[in-house]
């Protein structure tokens, strides 16, 4: 693979990790005492991950 392709793969992997972390917060927060708070908190990393992955299309 070329350097440009590896950079792109790494960028998508990092974006996927950030969005996945937000989904993990959402799923873990749904079983907590205040699920609405955790759902709102999970939206930020999900949005950042998705914007990072698909922002330059």
CHARMM-style PDB file with segment names, atoms N, HN, CA, C and O in Angstrom:
ATOM      1  N   UNK     1       0.834  -1.188   0.000  1.00  0.00      PROA
ATOM      2  CA  UNK     1       0.000   0.000   0.000  1.00  0.00      PROA
ATOM      3  C   UNK     1       0.875   1.246   0.000  1.00  0.00      PROA
ATOM      4  O   UNK     1       1.982   1.257   0.538  1.00  0.00      PROA
ATOM      5  N   UNK     2       0.363   2.255  -0.597  1.00  0.00      PROA
ATOM      6  HN  UNK     2      -0.536   2.246  -1.034  1.00  0.00      PROA
ATOM      7  CA  UNK     2       1.113   3.501  -0.612  1.00  0.00      PROA
ATOM      8  C   UNK     2       0.903   4.260   0.688  1.00  0.00      PROA
ATOM      9  O   UNK     2       0.025   3.934   1.487  1.00  0.00      PROA
ATOM     10  N   UNK     3       1.712   5.255   0.875  1.00  0.00      PROA
ATOM     11  HN  UNK     3       2.425   5.520   0.226  1.00  0.00      PROA
ATOM     12  CA  UNK     3       1.640   6.066   2.097  1.00  0.00      PROA
ATOM     13  C   UNK     3       0.305   6.793   2.199  1.00  0.00      PROA
ATOM     14  O   UNK     3      -0.253   6.904   3.290  1.00  0.00      PROA
ATOM     15  N   UNK     4      -0.214   7.288   1.078  1.00  0.00      PROA
ATOM     16  HN  UNK     4       0.239   7.197   0.192  1.00  0.00      PROA
ATOM     17  CA  UNK     4      -1.486   8.013   1.084  1.00  0.00      PROA
ATOM     18  C   UNK     4      -2.626   7.080   1.476  1.00  0.00      PROA
ATOM     19  O   UNK     4      -3.514   7.465   2.236  1.00  0.00      PROA
ATOM     20  N   UNK     5      -2.602   5.875   0.967  1.00  0.00      PROA
ATOM     21  HN  UNK     5      -1.881   5.562   0.349  1.00  0.00      PROA
ATOM     22  CA  UNK     5      -3.650   4.909   1.295  1.00  0.00      PROA
ATOM     23  C   UNK     5      -3.585   4.520   2.770  1.00  0.00      PROA
ATOM     24  O   UNK     5      -4.619   4.376   3.422  1.00  0.00      PROA
ATOM     25  N   UNK     6      -2.385   4.353   3.289  1.00  0.00      PROA
ATOM     26  HN  UNK     6      -1.545   4.470   2.758  1.00  0.00      PROA
ATOM     27  CA  UNK     6      -2.236   4.001   4.707  1.00  0.00      PROA
ATOM     28  C   UNK     6      -2.723   5.137   5.600  1.00  0.00      PROA
ATOM     29  O   UNK     6      -3.351   4.890   6.629  1.00  0.00      PROA
ATOM     30  N   UNK     7      -2.440   6.373   5.214  1.00  0.00      PROA
ATOM     31  HN  UNK     7      -1.929   6.573   4.377  1.00  0.00      PROA
ATOM     32  CA  UNK     7      -2.924   7.514   5.992  1.00  0.00      PROA
ATOM     33  C   UNK     7      -4.444   7.568   5.997  1.00  0.00      PROA
ATOM     34  O   UNK     7      -5.061   7.888   7.014  1.00  0.00      PROA
ATOM     35  N   UNK     8      -5.041   7.253   4.854  1.00  0.00      PROA
ATOM     36  HN  UNK     8      -4.540   6.993   4.029  1.00  0.00      PROA
ATOM     37  CA  UNK     8      -6.498   7.266   4.756  1.00  0.00      PROA
ATOM     38  C   UNK     8      -7.110   6.157   5.614  1.00  0.00      PROA
ATOM     39  O   UNK     8      -8.112   6.377   6.295  1.00  0.00      PROA
ATOM     40  N   UNK     9      -6.511   4.978   5.580  1.00  0.00      PROA
ATOM     41  HN  UNK     9      -5.697   4.799   5.027  1.00  0.00      PROA
ATOM     42  CA  UNK     9      -6.999   3.862   6.391  1.00  0.00      PROA
ATOM     43  C   UNK     9      -6.868   4.196   7.877  1.00  0.00      PROA
ATOM     44  O   UNK     9      -7.781   3.923   8.656  1.00  0.00      PROA
ATOM     45  N   UNK    10      -5.757   4.774   8.267  1.00  0.00      PROA
ATOM     46  HN  UNK    10      -5.015   4.996   7.634  1.00  0.00      PROA
ATOM     47  CA  UNK    10      -5.560   5.148   9.658  1.00  0.00      PROA
ATOM     48  C   UNK    10      -6.562   6.221  10.089  1.00  0.00      PROA
ATOM     49  O   UNK    10      -7.089   6.174  11.201  1.00  0.00      PROA
ATOM     50  N   UNK    11      -6.818   7.171   9.219  1.00  0.00      PROA
ATOM     51  HN  UNK    11      -6.390   7.209   8.316  1.00  0.00      PROA
ATOM     52  CA  UNK    11      -7.802   8.219   9.520  1.00  0.00      PROA
ATOM     53  C   UNK    11      -9.199   7.651   9.719  1.00  0.00      PROA
ATOM     54  O   UNK    11      -9.906   8.043  10.648  1.00  0.00      PROA
ATOM     55  N   UNK    12      -9.597   6.730   8.850  1.00  0.00      PROA
ATOM     56  HN  UNK    12      -9.023   6.412   8.095  1.00  0.00      PROA
ATOM     57  CA  UNK    12     -10.913   6.109   9.008  1.00  0.00      PROA
ATOM     58  C   UNK    12     -10.971   5.232  10.255  1.00  0.00      PROA
ATOM     59  O   UNK    12     -12.012   5.150  10.907  1.00  0.00      PROA
ATOM     60  N   UNK    13      -9.871   4.584  10.588  1.00  0.00      PROA
ATOM     61  HN  UNK    13      -9.025   4.651  10.059  1.00  0.00      PROA
ATOM     62  CA  UNK    13      -9.843   3.743  11.795  1.00  0.00      PROA
ATOM     63  C   UNK    13      -9.995   4.600  13.052  1.00  0.00      PROA
ATOM     64  O   UNK    13     -10.721   4.226  13.973  1.00  0.00      PROA
ATOM     65  N   UNK    14      -9.327   5.727  13.094  1.00  0.00      PROA
ATOM     66  HN  UNK    14      -8.737   6.031  12.346  1.00  0.00      PROA
ATOM     67  CA  UNK    14      -9.443   6.617  14.248  1.00  0.00      PROA
ATOM     68  C   UNK    14     -10.860   7.176  14.343  1.00  0.00      PROA
ATOM     69  O   UNK    14     -11.429   7.243  15.432  1.00  0.00      PROA
ATOM     70  N   UNK    15     -11.427   7.575  13.217  1.00  0.00      PROA
ATOM     71  HN  UNK    15     -10.964   7.520  12.332  1.00  0.00      PROA
ATOM     72  CA  UNK    15     -12.796   8.080  13.213  1.00  0.00      PROA
ATOM     73  C   UNK    15     -13.777   7.005  13.667  1.00  0.00      PROA
ATOM     74  O   UNK    15     -14.705   7.284  14.427  1.00  0.00      PROA
ATOM     75  N   UNK    16     -13.571   5.791  13.204  1.00  0.00      PROA
ATOM     76  HN  UNK    16     -12.817   5.565  12.586  1.00  0.00      PROA
ATOM     77  CA  UNK    16     -14.426   4.685  13.626  1.00  0.00      PROA
ATOM     78  C   UNK    16     -14.300   4.395  15.109  1.00  0.00      PROA
ATOM     79  O   UNK    16     -15.289   4.072  15.767  1.00  0.00      PROA
ATOM     80  N   UNK    17     -13.091   4.508  15.642  1.00  0.00      PROA
ATOM     81  HN  UNK    17     -12.288   4.771  15.109  1.00  0.00      PROA
ATOM     82  CA  UNK    17     -12.887   4.302  17.081  1.00  0.00      PROA
ATOM     83  C   UNK    17     -13.616   5.367  17.883  1.00  0.00      PROA
ATOM     84  O   UNK    17     -14.239   5.052  18.897  1.00  0.00      PROA
ATOM     85  N   UNK    18     -13.553   6.620  17.454  1.00  0.00      PROA
ATOM     86  HN  UNK    18     -13.047   6.877  16.630  1.00  0.00      PROA
ATOM     87  CA  UNK    18     -14.226   7.706  18.171  1.00  0.00      PROA
ATOM     88  C   UNK    18     -15.735   7.498  18.145  1.00  0.00      PROA
ATOM     89  O   UNK    18     -16.392   7.623  19.178  1.00  0.00      PROA
ATOM     90  N   UNK    19     -16.295   7.180  16.973  1.00  0.00      PROA
ATOM     91  HN  UNK    19     -15.761   7.078  16.133  1.00  0.00      PROA
ATOM     92  CA  UNK    19     -17.731   6.939  16.877  1.00  0.00      PROA
ATOM     93  C   UNK    19     -18.122   5.698  17.677  1.00  0.00      PROA
ATOM     94  O   UNK    19     -19.165   5.690  18.330  1.00  0.00      PROA
ATOM     95  N   UNK    20     -17.309   4.662  17.633  1.00  0.00      PROA
ATOM     96  HN  UNK    20     -16.461   4.668  17.102  1.00  0.00      PROA
ATOM     97  CA  UNK    20     -17.584   3.452  18.408  1.00  0.00      PROA
ATOM     98  C   UNK    20     -17.553   3.712  19.905  1.00  0.00      PROA
ATOM     99  O   UNK    20     -18.339   3.132  20.654  1.00  0.00      PROA
ATOM    100  N   UNK    21     -16.658   4.572  20.340  1.00  0.00      PROA
ATOM    101  HN  UNK    21     -16.020   5.043  19.732  1.00  0.00      PROA
ATOM    102  CA  UNK    21     -16.607   4.945  21.749  1.00  0.00      PROA
ATOM    103  C   UNK    21     -17.904   5.644  22.153  1.00  0.00      PROA
ATOM    104  O   UNK    21     -18.422   5.412  23.245  1.00  0.00      PROA
ATOM    105  N   UNK    22     -18.426   6.497  21.276  1.00  0.00      PROA
ATOM    106  HN  UNK    22     -18.005   6.686  20.389  1.00  0.00      PROA
ATOM    107  CA  UNK    22     -19.697   7.160  21.557  1.00  0.00      PROA
ATOM    108  C   UNK    22     -20.846   6.173  21.635  1.00  0.00      PROA
ATOM    109  O   UNK    22     -21.727   6.309  22.483  1.00  0.00      PROA
ATOM    110  N   UNK    23     -20.844   5.187  20.764  1.00  0.00      PROA
ATOM    111  HN  UNK    23     -20.128   5.076  20.074  1.00  0.00      PROA
ATOM    112  CA  UNK    23     -21.886   4.150  20.806  1.00  0.00      PROA
ATOM    113  C   UNK    23     -21.760   3.351  22.091  1.00  0.00      PROA
ATOM    114  O   UNK    23     -22.768   2.987  22.696  1.00  0.00      PROA
ATOM    115  N   UNK    24     -20.529   3.072  22.515  1.00  0.00      PROA
ATOM    116  HN  UNK    24     -19.710   3.368  22.024  1.00  0.00      PROA
ATOM    117  CA  UNK    24     -20.317   2.349  23.774  1.00  0.00      PROA
ATOM    118  C   UNK    24     -20.866   3.146  24.959  1.00  0.00      PROA
ATOM    119  O   UNK    24     -21.492   2.580  25.855  1.00  0.00      PROA
ATOM    120  N   UNK    25     -20.630   4.462  24.961  1.00  0.00      PROA
ATOM    121  HN  UNK    25     -20.122   4.922  24.233  1.00  0.00      PROA
ATOM    122  CA  UNK    25     -21.181   5.312  26.018  1.00  0.00      PROA
ATOM    123  C   UNK    25     -22.700   5.255  25.992  1.00  0.00      PROA
ATOM    124  O   UNK    25     -23.335   5.178  27.044  1.00  0.00      PROA
ATOM    125  N   UNK    26     -23.285   5.291  24.806  1.00  0.00      PROA
ATOM    126  HN  UNK    26     -22.769   5.354  23.952  1.00  0.00      PROA
ATOM    127  CA  UNK    26     -24.742   5.241  24.670  1.00  0.00      PROA
ATOM    128  C   UNK    26     -25.299   3.942  25.225  1.00  0.00      PROA
ATOM    129  O   UNK    26     -26.252   3.961  26.004  1.00  0.00      PROA
ATOM    130  N   UNK    27     -24.727   2.832  24.840  1.00  0.00      PROA
ATOM    131  HN  UNK    27     -23.953   2.817  24.207  1.00  0.00      PROA
ATOM    132  CA  UNK    27     -25.215   1.524  25.285  1.00  0.00      PROA
ATOM    133  C   UNK    27     -25.020   1.361  26.788  1.00  0.00      PROA
ATOM    134  O   UNK    27     -25.924   0.890  27.479  1.00  0.00      PROA
ATOM    135  N   UNK    28     -23.858   1.740  27.301  1.00  0.00      PROA
ATOM    136  HN  UNK    28     -23.124   2.122  26.740  1.00  0.00      PROA
ATOM    137  CA  UNK    28     -23.605   1.618  28.738  1.00  0.00      PROA
ATOM    138  C   UNK    28     -24.483   2.579  29.530  1.00  0.00      PROA
ATOM    139  O   UNK    28     -24.916   2.253  30.636  1.00  0.00      PROA
ATOM    140  N   UNK    29     -24.745   3.737  28.989  1.00  0.00      PROA
ATOM    141  HN  UNK    29     -24.394   4.002  28.091  1.00  0.00      PROA
ATOM    142  CA  UNK    29     -25.552   4.729  29.692  1.00  0.00      PROA
ATOM    143  C   UNK    29     -27.025   4.388  29.754  1.00  0.00      PROA
ATOM    144  O   UNK    29     -27.726   4.846  30.656  1.00  0.00      PROA
ATOM    145  N   UNK    30     -27.508   3.593  28.814  1.00  0.00      PROA
ATOM    146  HN  UNK    30     -26.938   3.220  28.082  1.00  0.00      PROA
ATOM    147  CA  UNK    30     -28.921   3.239  28.828  1.00  0.00      PROA
ATOM    148  C   UNK    30     -29.297   2.399  30.033  1.00  0.00      PROA
ATOM    149  O   UNK    30     -30.459   2.383  30.439  1.00  0.00      PROA
ATOM    150  N   UNK    31     -28.336   1.706  30.606  1.00  0.00      PROA
ATOM    151  HN  UNK    31     -27.392   1.719  30.277  1.00  0.00      PROA
ATOM    152  CA  UNK    31     -28.627   0.891  31.779  1.00  0.00      PROA
ATOM    153  C   UNK    31     -28.314   1.625  33.083  1.00  0.00      PROA
ATOM    154  O   UNK    31     -28.394   1.026  34.155  1.00  0.00      PROA
ATOM    155  N   UNK    32     -27.962   2.898  33.013  1.00  0.00      PROA
ATOM    156  HN  UNK    32     -27.897   3.385  32.142  1.00  0.00      PROA
ATOM    157  CA  UNK    32     -27.620   3.647  34.215  1.00  0.00      PROA
ATOM    158  C   UNK    32     -28.869   4.305  34.798  1.00  0.00      PROA
ATOM    159  O   UNK    32     -29.978   4.124  34.297  1.00  0.00      PROA
ATOM    160  N   UNK    33     -28.666   5.051  35.840  1.00  0.00      PROA
ATOM    161  HN  UNK    33     -27.764   5.198  36.247  1.00  0.00      PROA
ATOM    162  CA  UNK    33     -29.777   5.715  36.518  1.00  0.00      PROA
ATOM    163  C   UNK    33     -30.350   6.889  35.729  1.00  0.00      PROA
ATOM    164  O   UNK    33     -31.545   7.169  35.825  1.00  0.00      PROA
ATOM    165  N   UNK    34     -29.525   7.570  34.962  1.00  0.00      PROA
ATOM    166  HN  UNK    34     -28.554   7.342  34.884  1.00  0.00      PROA
ATOM    167  CA  UNK    34     -29.979   8.718  34.166  1.00  0.00      PROA
ATOM    168  C   UNK    34     -29.608   8.498  32.700  1.00  0.00      PROA
ATOM    169  O   UNK    34     -28.626   9.068  32.225  1.00  0.00      PROA
ATOM    170  N   UNK    35     -30.375   7.682  31.979  1.00  0.00      PROA
ATOM    171  HN  UNK    35     -31.173   7.219  32.365  1.00  0.00      PROA
ATOM    172  CA  UNK    35     -29.988   7.366  30.600  1.00  0.00      PROA
ATOM    173  C   UNK    35     -30.053   8.564  29.650  1.00  0.00      PROA
ATOM    174  O   UNK    35     -29.310   8.607  28.670  1.00  0.00      PROA
ATOM    175  N   UNK    36     -30.922   9.529  29.920  1.00  0.00      PROA
ATOM    176  HN  UNK    36     -31.526   9.494  30.717  1.00  0.00      PROA
ATOM    177  CA  UNK    36     -31.011  10.688  29.027  1.00  0.00      PROA
ATOM    178  C   UNK    36     -29.724  11.506  29.058  1.00  0.00      PROA
ATOM    179  O   UNK    36     -29.286  12.016  28.028  1.00  0.00      PROA
ATOM    180  N   UNK    37     -29.122  11.630  30.232  1.00  0.00      PROA
ATOM    181  HN  UNK    37     -29.478  11.215  31.069  1.00  0.00      PROA
ATOM    182  CA  UNK    37     -27.860  12.359  30.352  1.00  0.00      PROA
ATOM    183  C   UNK    37     -26.759  11.678  29.550  1.00  0.00      PROA
ATOM    184  O   UNK    37     -26.018  12.343  28.825  1.00  0.00      PROA
ATOM    185  N   UNK    38     -26.648  10.368  29.671  1.00  0.00      PROA
ATOM    186  HN  UNK    38     -27.250   9.828  30.260  1.00  0.00      PROA
ATOM    187  CA  UNK    38     -25.607   9.633  28.956  1.00  0.00      PROA
ATOM    188  C   UNK    38     -25.882   9.589  27.457  1.00  0.00      PROA
ATOM    189  O   UNK    38     -24.946   9.584  26.657  1.00  0.00      PROA
ATOM    190  N   UNK    39     -27.149   9.559  27.070  1.00  0.00      PROA
ATOM    191  HN  UNK    39     -27.909   9.564  27.719  1.00  0.00      PROA
ATOM    192  CA  UNK    39     -27.467   9.597  25.639  1.00  0.00      PROA
ATOM    193  C   UNK    39     -27.032  10.926  25.032  1.00  0.00      PROA
ATOM    194  O   UNK    39     -26.499  10.965  23.923  1.00  0.00      PROA
ATOM    195  N   UNK    40     -27.262  12.014  25.764  1.00  0.00      PROA
ATOM    196  HN  UNK    40     -27.695  11.983  26.665  1.00  0.00      PROA
ATOM    197  CA  UNK    40     -26.820  13.325  25.281  1.00  0.00      PROA
ATOM    198  C   UNK    40     -25.297  13.410  25.252  1.00  0.00      PROA
ATOM    199  O   UNK    40     -24.723  13.984  24.327  1.00  0.00      PROA
ATOM    200  N   UNK    41     -24.643  12.842  26.260  1.00  0.00      PROA
ATOM    201  HN  UNK    41     -25.109  12.375  27.012  1.00  0.00      PROA
ATOM    202  CA  UNK    41     -23.185  12.865  26.302  1.00  0.00      PROA
ATOM    203  C   UNK    41     -22.587  12.023  25.179  1.00  0.00      PROA
ATOM    204  O   UNK    41     -21.501  12.332  24.691  1.00  0.00      PROA
ATOM    205  N   UNK    42     -23.279  10.968  24.766  1.00  0.00      PROA
ATOM    206  HN  UNK    42     -24.162  10.717  25.163  1.00  0.00      PROA
ATOM    207  CA  UNK    42     -22.769  10.091  23.715  1.00  0.00      PROA
ATOM    208  C   UNK    42     -22.883  10.710  22.333  1.00  0.00      PROA
ATOM    209  O   UNK    42     -22.164  10.310  21.417  1.00  0.00      PROA
ATOM    210  N   UNK    43     -23.766  11.672  22.168  1.00  0.00      PROA
ATOM    211  HN  UNK    43     -24.350  11.997  22.912  1.00  0.00      PROA
ATOM    212  CA  UNK    43     -23.950  12.281  20.850  1.00  0.00      PROA
ATOM    213  C   UNK    43     -22.714  13.029  20.371  1.00  0.00      PROA
ATOM    214  O   UNK    43     -22.444  13.076  19.171  1.00  0.00      PROA
ATOM    215  N   UNK    44     -21.970  13.607  21.290  1.00  0.00      PROA
ATOM    216  HN  UNK    44     -22.189  13.568  22.265  1.00  0.00      PROA
ATOM    217  CA  UNK    44     -20.782  14.381  20.903  1.00  0.00      PROA
ATOM    218  C   UNK    44     -19.705  13.524  20.240  1.00  0.00      PROA
ATOM    219  O   UNK    44     -19.283  13.863  19.134  1.00  0.00      PROA
ATOM    220  N   UNK    45     -19.237  12.435  20.851  1.00  0.00      PROA
ATOM    221  HN  UNK    45     -19.580  12.160  21.749  1.00  0.00      PROA
ATOM    222  CA  UNK    45     -18.212  11.642  20.152  1.00  0.00      PROA
ATOM    223  C   UNK    45     -18.744  10.952  18.905  1.00  0.00      PROA
ATOM    224  O   UNK    45     -17.992  10.746  17.953  1.00  0.00      PROA
ATOM    225  N   UNK    46     -20.022  10.589  18.888  1.00  0.00      PROA
ATOM    226  HN  UNK    46     -20.634  10.756  19.661  1.00  0.00      PROA
ATOM    227  CA  UNK    46     -20.592   9.989  17.679  1.00  0.00      PROA
ATOM    228  C   UNK    46     -20.569  11.003  16.544  1.00  0.00      PROA
ATOM    229  O   UNK    46     -20.166  10.681  15.426  1.00  0.00      PROA
ATOM    230  N   UNK    47     -20.999  12.223  16.828  1.00  0.00      PROA
ATOM    231  HN  UNK    47     -21.327  12.485  17.736  1.00  0.00      PROA
ATOM    232  CA  UNK    47     -21.004  13.266  15.800  1.00  0.00      PROA
ATOM    233  C   UNK    47     -19.591  13.609  15.330  1.00  0.00      PROA
ATOM    234  O   UNK    47     -19.362  13.789  14.134  1.00  0.00      PROA
ATOM    235  N   UNK    48     -18.651  13.700  16.257  1.00  0.00      PROA
ATOM    236  HN  UNK    48     -18.837  13.554  17.228  1.00  0.00      PROA
ATOM    237  CA  UNK    48     -17.265  14.010  15.882  1.00  0.00      PROA
ATOM    238  C   UNK    48     -16.683  12.902  15.017  1.00  0.00      PROA
ATOM    239  O   UNK    48     -16.018  13.175  14.018  1.00  0.00      PROA
ATOM    240  N   UNK    49     -16.931  11.653  15.395  1.00  0.00      PROA
ATOM    241  HN  UNK    49     -17.471  11.430  16.207  1.00  0.00      PROA
ATOM    242  CA  UNK    49     -16.415  10.534  14.608  1.00  0.00      PROA
ATOM    243  C   UNK    49     -16.993  10.488  13.213  1.00  0.00      PROA
ATOM    244  O   UNK    49     -16.268  10.252  12.246  1.00  0.00      PROA
ATOM    245  N   UNK    50     -18.304  10.713  13.095  1.00  0.00      PROA
ATOM    246  HN  UNK    50     -18.892  10.904  13.881  1.00  0.00      PROA
ATOM    247  CA  UNK    50     -18.931  10.679  11.773  1.00  0.00      PROA
ATOM    248  C   UNK    50     -18.503  11.855  10.908  1.00  0.00      PROA
ATOM    249  O   UNK    50     -18.255  11.692   9.713  1.00  0.00      PROA
ATOM    250  N   UNK    51     -18.416  13.039  11.506  1.00  0.00      PROA
ATOM    251  HN  UNK    51     -18.617  13.171  12.477  1.00  0.00      PROA
ATOM    252  CA  UNK    51     -17.949  14.205  10.745  1.00  0.00      PROA
ATOM    253  C   UNK    51     -16.502  14.047  10.315  1.00  0.00      PROA
ATOM    254  O   UNK    51     -16.119  14.472   9.225  1.00  0.00      PROA
ATOM    255  N   UNK    52     -15.715  13.445  11.159  1.00  0.00      PROA
ATOM    256  HN  UNK    52     -16.026  13.099  12.045  1.00  0.00      PROA
ATOM    257  CA  UNK    52     -14.308  13.210  10.822  1.00  0.00      PROA
ATOM    258  C   UNK    52     -14.178  12.204   9.685  1.00  0.00      PROA
ATOM    259  O   UNK    52     -13.331  12.359   8.806  1.00  0.00      PROA
ATOM    260  N   UNK    53     -15.010  11.187   9.704  1.00  0.00      PROA
ATOM    261  HN  UNK    53     -15.698  11.061  10.418  1.00  0.00      PROA
ATOM    262  CA  UNK    53     -14.909  10.147   8.679  1.00  0.00      PROA
ATOM    263  C   UNK    53     -15.469  10.606   7.336  1.00  0.00      PROA
ATOM    264  O   UNK    53     -14.893  10.305   6.291  1.00  0.00      PROA
ATOM    265  N   UNK    54     -16.575  11.324   7.355  1.00  0.00      PROA
ATOM    266  HN  UNK    54     -17.043  11.569   8.205  1.00  0.00      PROA
ATOM    267  CA  UNK    54     -17.254  11.644   6.109  1.00  0.00      PROA
ATOM    268  C   UNK    54     -17.274  13.131   5.789  1.00  0.00      PROA
ATOM    269  O   UNK    54     -18.037  13.566   4.927  1.00  0.00      PROA
ATOM    270  N   UNK    55     -16.460  13.903   6.462  1.00  0.00      PROA
ATOM    271  HN  UNK    55     -15.840  13.550   7.162  1.00  0.00      PROA
ATOM    272  CA  UNK    55     -16.472  15.342   6.274  1.00  0.00      PROA
ATOM    273  C   UNK    55     -15.891  15.825   4.960  1.00  0.00      PROA
ATOM    274  O   UNK    55     -16.289  16.884   4.475  1.00  0.00      PROA
ATOM    275  N   UNK    56     -14.971  15.092   4.373  1.00  0.00      PROA
ATOM    276  HN  UNK    56     -14.648  14.232   4.767  1.00  0.00      PROA
ATOM    277  CA  UNK    56     -14.287  15.554   3.157  1.00  0.00      PROA
ATOM    278  C   UNK    56     -14.724  14.800   1.912  1.00  0.00      PROA
ATOM    279  O   UNK    56     -13.939  14.637   0.978  1.00  0.00      PROA
ATOM    280  N   UNK    57     -15.943  14.348   1.889  1.00  0.00      PROA
ATOM    281  HN  UNK    57     -16.581  14.480   2.647  1.00  0.00      PROA
ATOM    282  CA  UNK    57     -16.407  13.627   0.694  1.00  0.00      PROA
ATOM    283  C   UNK    57     -16.781  14.611  -0.383  1.00  0.00      PROA
ATOM    284  OT1 UNK    57     -17.197  14.209  -1.470  1.00  0.00      PROA
TER     285      UNK     57
END
